[in-house]
Amino acid sequence: MQTPLFIGSEIYRGSSYGARHPLSIPRVPTVIDLCRALGWLPPAQYRTSPRAKPQALTTWHTPDYITALQVAETSGQVTPEIRARHQIGTLSNPIYPEMFRRPATAAGGSLLATDLLATGGVAYNPGGGTHHGMADHAGGFCYLNDPVLAIKAFLAQGLSRIAYVDIDAHHCDGVAAAFHGDPRVLMISTHEARRWPFTGTLHDRAGGHAINLPLPRATNDSGFAMALHEVILPAVQSFTPQALILQCGADAVTEDPLSRLALSNNAHWEAVALLRPLAPRLLVLGGGGYNPWTVGRLWSGVWATLNGHAIPDRLPEPARAILAALSWARRPALPDDALIDTLRDTPRPGPIADDLRASVQHLRDRRTTWV
């Protein structure tokens, strides 16, 4: 494959949903800084994300909604009617100074990636992965839905087999809504069972072409490995996708405050490594993740995995200093040394829950109808 490309932007630096919001933390800037400090991000592999134009966003989102986002950013407020209709100006989806420009940049990054991948290759847009955005309203901290826009862009290029794999702790309800019943898109999602948005049950096939595998609370690396090797990889291989999009949300690790899964970042990196060869075009996105240390470490390791870089046992001081300088209102003191001195978590194997085994067997039994 061609040399992977990293798509980033300085708009994420200093931009925040508000001091008390889960997305008050720096994420993409930490990844950029860590990868540069480790010598993994030379200028030749970096692309600055453009801001998607409103017209490009209306391939999925309604014009009225895009206008409402722009007006809210400019005025700093919304009317009660706009709040109710578009679900902006809420606790989850607040008004903040970059509330249109930031998600439009993330969407622009994913659209740029589809152009860069037109003839094949690998692109990484950690600012993307906003999989809860709906056509006419925000949801789950997501104002726009860049995975949907990227899939639509690939389809517009003439591709007819797009695999979308989502390993975020929360179900990708926006993507499921966008491609309900579309045989050109195979959607596979692992997510914590009985967690918001409470969609994506085992029997939910999104119109016939989706695989949902809810993970029981406390699912560890062993449970995820079963899901990966017995469901995700065989399904993608059977589909033979022309393009693969992996949403690599970082909120399924033990330390994240918004899930109760118990993965290490090794689980995500294995998924990246094993999915990479399965399609000529690979777009890897960010997503959830609400602990600044675990997100920065996990997503930096994703970039290392895509490039075949060895992950050091201990970080050199310039990289360690980036993690040591982070702060988080939820944890005023610095975390354990492992979250500052290293990128790789200690693996977290363990027993596999009986209900997860049963769910995997259920999906294996219907394998002939996966694609």
N, C-alpha and C positions, 0 to 999 in steps of 0.2 A: 504494500500500500504506500501511497504518497506520504510525505512528512505531515504529521498532524498540525492543524492550525488552531490557535487559541484566540477566541474572540472576547474582547473585554472593553471596558470603558471607565473613564474617570468619574462618570456620573454617580457611580455607586459609592464613591469615596466621600463620606460626610453626609450622604443622603440617608434619611431615616424616616420610618413611619411614625416616629414619636418616641419619647423617652420610655414610656411604659409598654410599648408594643413589643411582641416577640421579635419583630424585625427591626429593633433598634440597634442590633449588633452589626459590626462590619463582617462581611462574608467574602464577596468577590475581591475587594482590595487585599484581604489577607492572603487569598490564594495567589494573586498576582505577585505580591511582595515575596511570599515564600518561594514561589517557583523561580523568581528572578534571583533571590538570594542563594538558591541552590544551583544556579547555572542551568536551569531547565527551560528557560523562556528567552531565547535569543530574539532580537528584533525581527528576524526573517520569519519566525513562526507566529508573530503576534499581528492581529488585525483589530483595528478600532471599530467597534460596533456602530453602525449608523442608527439614526432614529427612524423608525418606520413611518412612512407617510400615512396620513389618515386613510387615503384610498386603499392602500395595501392592507390596512387593518380591517376593512369592510368585506374582505373575502369571508370573514366569519362574524365579526361584530357588526351590530347595526349602526348606521350613520348617526342616529340620535344618541346612542350611547357614547360613541367617540366624541361627539360634540359636547356631551355632558361632562366627560372627563376633562376636556380642554377648558371648558368654562369654569369648572370647579378649581382647577389648578390656577387659573388666572385670578379668580375672585376670592379664593380661599374659603368658599362656603357653598352650600347647596340649599335648595329649598326643600321643605318636607316632602313635596311631591317627587322631586328628583331622588331624594334619599330612599323613598319607598320603592320607586320604580327601578332604580339602577343599583341600589344597595351600596352607595358610596356616602361617605360622611358618617360611617358607623364605627363601632369600636374595632371591628376586624379590618375594615377597609376605610381608614381615616382620610381626611383631607390633609395633605402635606405638600410642601413647596414643589416637589418633582413628581407629583402623583400621575401625571400623564407622560412626561418626558422620560422618566425612569422605566416604566413598563414598555413604553414605545421603543426605547433603546434595547431592552431585552428582546422584544419581538423583532426589531431590526437585526439583531445579532443572529437570531435563528433563520430569518429570511436570507441574510447574507450567506449563512452556512449552506443553504440549499443551492445557492448560485455557485459557491466555491466547490460544492460536491457534485456538480452536474455531470462530470465525467469520472467521478469516483474520488475516494479519499476519506479522511477523518477530520472532523471539526469538533471543537469543544466550546460551548457557550455556557459557563457556569452561572451566568446571570439569568439564564432561561429556566424553563421547567415549570412555569406558572400554570399548572394543569387544572385549576379550579375555575378559571375565568369562563363565564358563559357569554352567549352571543350578545345579550342586552343588559347584563349586570355583572358586578364583581362578586367574588366569593372566595372565602378562605385566604385572604391576603393577596389574591390574584385579580388584578384589574383587567388584564388582557390574557389571552391564552396562546402563548407562542408555540407550544407543541402542535396545536391545531393548525395554526398558520403555516408552520413548517410542513406538516403533512399535506396540506392543501397545495403548497408551492411545489412539492415533489410530484403530486398528482398532475398539476398543471404542466409539468415538464414531460408528461406522457408516461410516467411510471404507473404501474398497475398493481404492485405488491409492496406495500409499506408495512413493516413490522414496528410496532410501538411497544416498548417494554418499560414498565414503570415500577421501580422498587422503593418509592417513597413510602413513608409510614401511613399516608392517607390516600384513599382511592381517588383515581383521576376522573372525577365525575364530569368535568368539562369535556375531556377528550371522548369519553363514552357517549355523551350527548351529541357531539359533533358528527361522529361516525357510526351512529346506531344503525346496524344492519348493512353497513357498507362492506362488501366482500373484498374490496381492494386493500382494506386496512385490518391487519391482525393486531388486536390490542391485548396485551398481557399485563396484568397488574397483581403484584403482591402488596399487601397493606395490612395494617393491624385490624383484626376483627373487632366489630362493635365500637369503632371509633369514628368521629366525624369524618366525612359527611354522611356516614351510615349507608353508603351505597356499595356496590361491588360485592354482593354476596356470592357464595360459591356457585349458585344456580343462575346468576345473572349473566346472560350471554350478550347483552347489549344488541339485541336483534339478531344474534346468531353467529357473530364472528369475534367474540371476545372470550378471554380466559381470565377469570378472577379467582385468586387464591388468597382468601383472608388468612392471616397468620395469627395464631393465638397469642395472647399476652405472654411476654417473656420468651418468645421464640429466639433461639440462640443461633450461632453459626452453623451448627449441625442441622437444625431445622431449615435454615435458609438454603444450605447446600442441597438438601433433598429437593426443595422446590426448584432450585436452579437446574440440577442435573436430571430430574425426573419429569419436569413440566416445562420450564422456560426454554431450555436448550433444544429438547426434541421438537417442541412446537415451532420454534423459529426455523430450525433446520428443515422441517417438513414444508414450511411455507416458502422457502427459498426466496427471501425478500430481495428486491432491487435496492432498497434503502432501509436502514434500521435506525430508529431513534430510541435512545436509552435515557430515560429520566432518572437521574441518580440522586434523588433526594437524600439528604444526610440526616434525617430525623429518626431513622430506625435503629440508631446506636444507643447503647445503654444510657449514656449521659444526657440524652436529649430530654428537655422538659415537656415536650408535647406528644410523646408516645410512651408506651410501656413495653417496647420490644427490647431485645438484649443482644443485638448484633455488635460485632467489632467492625472496624472499617475494612478488615480483610475480606469480609463477605462482599462488599461493594466492588472491591478491586478484582476479586475473582470473577465476578459477573462481567466487568468491563473486559478483562483479558479473554474470557471465553466467548463473549458475544462479538468481539471485534472482527474475527475472520469470517463471520457468517453472512456478511453482505458487502457489496462493493462500495457502498456509501454508508458511513456511520456518523451520526450526529449525537453527541453526548451533551446532556443538559444538566443543570443543577436542579433545584427544587426546594423542598423543605429543609429545615436544619436551623436550630434555634439556640445552640450552644456555640459561642464563637470559636472555642478551641477545637471542638470536634469537627465543625464544618470546615474550617481552614485546613485542618490536617487531612480529612477525608478527601476533599476536592483536590488538594495538591497531589495526593497520592493517585487520584484518577488520572491526572495529567502525566505523572510519572509512568503509570501503567500503559497509557496510550503510546508513550514514546520509548518504552523499554528501559527506562532509567532505573538503576538500582536505588532502592530506598535505604538510606543510611540507618544504622542502628541507633546512632545519636546524632542530633542535628548539629551542624557547625554553628558557632556563636552568632553570626549574622542572622541565620534563620531562627535560632532559638530566641533571639532578642525580639523578633516580630511577635512570637507567641507570648512572650513574657510581658510585652507592652499592652496586650489586650486587657480590656476590663469588661465587666458585666454586672449590671445592677443586681441580678439574682445571686451573684456570688462575689461579694466585695473583695474577698481574699483570693489570691492566686490558687488555681487548682493543684491537684497532685502533679508531681514532677513529670510523670509520664505524659501528661497533656502539653507539656512545654518542651521537654527534652527530646521527644521522638515524634515521628509521624505515624508509625505503625502501632496499632493497639496490640496488646496481648490477645491471641485468639480466644474466643469464647465458645468452645464446644460444650455439649451437654446432652441430656436426654431430649428426645423428640416427643412432643405431646401426641397422645393417641388420636386426638381430633385432627391434628395436622396430617398424620399418617393416613387417616381415613379420607381427608379431603384430597390429598395427592392421589390416592388410589381411585377415587371417584373421577378425577380428571384423566388419569391414565386409562380408565375403562372407556372413556368417550373419545379416545385419541383419534379414531378414524373420522371424527366430525370436527377436529380442530381446524382444518383448513378446507 
